[in-house]
C-alpha cells in the first residue's frame, strides 16, 4: 500500500543521499549486506528480550534497504543481479526478524505463541511468491494492505510498546492473509483474460505481417513490370 503511494516522494527525498554515497566506494550490494548484518543483530536482540535495542536495530536495518536503490540509480549500476540479491536478502531479513520474535514469545509468553510470528513470516512469503510467480507469467501482483513496508512499521510499533506486541502480531497475521487473498484474486482475474489478450496481440501481429508481405509482393511486382518495359 505504502509502496505504491509513497515510493515517488521517498525516492525524491533520498536521491541527494544517493548522489553523496556515489562519491564513496560503496556499492548497492555493500549496503544490502550491511542491512542484513544489522538485521541479524536486531533478531538476536529481540530474541533475548532487548526490545528497545531491537527496535533501534530494525530501523537501522531498514535504512540501507532504503538507500541501496538510490545509490544504484545515482551510480547507474542498477542490474538484474542487484535486484535479485536485494529481494532475496529482504526475504532472509524478514525471516530473521520474525524468528527473533518467535524466540522471544517462546521464552516470555508460551511455546504455542511462538507459532504466531512464524505464521506471519509464512504468509509474508506467500505474498512475495504470488508477486514473483505473477511477474514470471507476465502478470502484475503488486499492492495490498500489508506489503513489506507496512509489516516493518507494525513490527516497530509492537517493539516500541511490548504490551501490545502479541496483539500486533495477530493483526499482522490477519492483514497479511488478507493481502495474500487480494493478490490471488488480482492475478486470477488477470489470468482469466490473459489468453484472450494474447490471442488479440497475436492476431494483430499476424495482420501486420500479412500487410507487410502484401506490400513487399506489390513492390516486387512493380519492379518486375518496370524491368519488362
C-alpha positions in Angstrom: 0.0 0.0 0.0 2.7 2.5 1.0 4.9 1.2 -1.8 2.5 2.5 -4.4 1.6 5.8 -2.8 4.9 6.9 -1.2 7.6 5.4 -3.5 7.9 8.6 -5.6 8.2 11.0 -2.7 10.6 8.8 -0.8 12.8 8.3 -3.9 12.9 12.0 -4.4 13.8 12.6 -0.7 16.7 10.0 -0.7 18.1 11.0 -4.1 20.5 13.6 -2.7 21.8 10.9 -0.3 22.3 8.5 -3.2 24.3 11.2 -5.0 26.6 11.7 -2.0 27.1 7.9 -1.5 28.1 7.7 -5.1 31.3 9.6 -4.3 32.3 6.9 -1.9 33.5 3.4 -2.9 30.3 1.8 -1.6 28.1 -0.2 -4.0 24.4 -1.0 -3.6 25.4 -4.6 -2.7 27.6 -3.3 0.1 24.5 -1.5 1.6 22.4 -4.6 1.2 25.0 -6.7 3.1 25.2 -4.1 5.9 21.4 -4.2 6.2 21.5 -8.0 6.5 24.2 -7.9 9.2 22.2 -5.3 11.2 19.0 -7.4 10.8 20.9 -10.4 12.3 21.8 -8.2 15.3 18.2 -7.0 15.5 16.8 -10.5 15.5 19.2 -11.6 18.3 18.3 -8.6 20.4 14.6 -9.3 20.0 15.1 -13.0 20.8 17.0 -12.1 24.0 14.2 -9.6 25.1 16.1 -6.4 24.4 13.2 -5.0 22.5 14.3 -1.3 22.7 17.6 -2.2 21.1 15.9 -4.5 18.7 13.6 -1.6 17.6 16.6 0.7 17.0 18.4 -2.0 15.0 15.3 -2.8 12.9 15.1 0.9 11.9 18.9 0.9 11.2 18.5 -2.3 9.1 15.8 -0.6 7.1 17.9 2.4 6.1 20.4 0.5 3.9 17.5 -1.2 2.2 16.1 2.3 1.5 19.3 3.8 0.2 20.7 0.9 -1.9 18.2 1.8 -4.7 19.1 5.5 -4.5 22.8 4.6 -4.8 22.1 2.2 -7.7 20.3 5.0 -9.6 22.8 7.7 -8.8 25.8 5.5 -9.9 23.9 4.0 -12.8 24.6 0.5 -11.5 21.1 -0.9 -11.4 21.1 -4.5 -12.6 19.0 -7.7 -12.5 21.7 -9.3 -10.3 21.4 -6.5 -7.8 17.6 -6.6 -7.8 17.7 -10.3 -7.3 20.2 -10.1 -4.5 18.2 -7.3 -2.7 15.0 -9.2 -3.0 16.5 -12.4 -1.6 18.1 -10.5 1.3 14.7 -8.9 2.1 13.1 -12.3 2.5 16.0 -13.5 4.7 15.8 -10.4 6.8 12.0 -10.9 7.3 12.6 -14.5 8.4 15.3 -13.5 10.8 13.2 -10.7 12.4 10.0 -12.8 12.8 12.2 -15.7 14.0 13.5 -13.4 16.7 10.0 -12.5 17.8 9.1 -16.2 17.8 12.1 -17.0 20.1 11.0 -14.1 22.4 7.5 -15.4 22.6 8.7 -18.9 23.4 10.8 -17.5 26.2 8.3 -15.0 27.6 4.8 -16.0 26.5 4.4 -19.7 25.6 5.7 -22.2 23.2 2.4 -22.2 21.3 2.5 -18.4 20.9 5.8 -18.7 19.1 3.8 -20.1 16.1 2.2 -16.7 15.6 5.2 -14.8 14.2 6.2 -17.9 12.2 2.7 -17.9 10.7 3.2 -14.2 9.8 6.5 -15.0 8.1 5.0 -17.9 6.2 2.1 -15.8 4.9 4.5 -13.0 4.0 6.5 -15.5 1.9 3.2 -16.4 0.1 2.7 -12.7 -0.7 6.2 -12.5 -2.2 5.8 -15.7 -4.1 2.5 -14.6 -5.6 4.2 -11.5 -7.0 7.2 -13.4 -8.3 5.1 -16.0 -10.0 2.7 -13.5 -11.5 5.6 -11.5 -12.9 7.1 -14.6 -14.4 3.8 -15.2 -16.2 3.7 -11.6 -17.5 1.1 -10.5 -15.0 1.1 -8.0 -12.2 0.6 -8.6 -8.5 1.7 -5.5 -6.6 -0.3 -3.9 -3.9 -2.4 -5.0 -1.0 -3.0 -3.8 2.6 0.1 -5.3 4.1 3.3 -5.2 2.0 6.8 -5.3 3.4 6.9 -1.6 4.5 3.7 -2.0 6.5 5.0 -5.2 8.1 8.2 -3.4 9.3 6.2 -0.4 10.6 3.8 -2.6 12.5 6.7 -4.6 13.9 8.3 -1.4 15.1 5.1 -0.4 16.8 5.0 -3.7 18.6 8.6 -3.4 19.7 8.0 0.1 20.9 5.0 -1.0 23.1 5.8 -4.6 24.1 2.5 -4.9 26.0 0.7 -4.9 22.6 3.3 -7.0 20.7 1.1 -10.1 20.7 -1.9 -8.1 19.5 0.2 -6.5 16.8 1.2 -10.0 15.6 -2.4 -11.1 15.4 -3.4 -8.0 13.5 -0.4 -8.5 11.2 -1.4 -12.2 10.5 -4.9 -11.1 9.6 -3.7 -8.4 7.3 -1.0 -10.4 5.5 -3.6 -13.2 5.0 -6.0 -10.7 3.5 -3.2 -9.3 1.3 -2.4 -12.8 0.1 -6.1 -13.2 -0.9 -6.1 -9.8 -2.6 -3.1 -10.6 -4.7 -4.5 -14.1 -5.6 -7.8 -12.6 -6.8 -6.0 -9.9 -8.7 -3.8 -12.4 -10.5 -6.7 -14.8 -11.0 -8.7 -12.1 -12.8 -5.7 -11.1 -15.0 -5.0 -14.7 -15.9 -8.7 -15.2 -16.9 -8.3 -12.6 -19.7 -4.7 -13.1 -20.4 -5.2 -15.8 -23.1 -7.8 -13.6 -24.8 -5.4 -10.7 -24.7 -2.5 -12.8 -26.0 -4.8 -14.0 -28.9 -5.6 -10.4 -29.8 -1.9 -9.5 -29.8 -1.1 -12.5 -32.0 -4.0 -11.6 -34.3 -2.7 -8.0 -34.7 0.8 -9.3 -35.3 -0.5 -11.7 -38.0 -2.4 -8.8 -39.6 0.7 -6.6 -39.6 2.8 -9.4 -41.1 0.2 -10.0 -43.8 0.1 -6.3 -44.7 3.9 -6.2 -44.8 4.0 -9.3 -47.0 1.4 -7.8 -49.3 3.3 -4.5 -49.6 6.5 -6.4 -50.4 4.7 -8.5 -53.0 3.3 -5.4 -54.7 6.7 -3.8 -54.7 8.3 -6.9 -56.3 5.5 -6.9 -59.0 6.1 -3.2 -59.6 9.8 -3.7 -60.0 9.3 -6.7 -62.3 6.9 -4.7 -64.6 9.4 -1.9 -64.8 12.1 -4.3 -66.0 9.8 -5.7 -68.6 9.3 -2.2 -70.1 
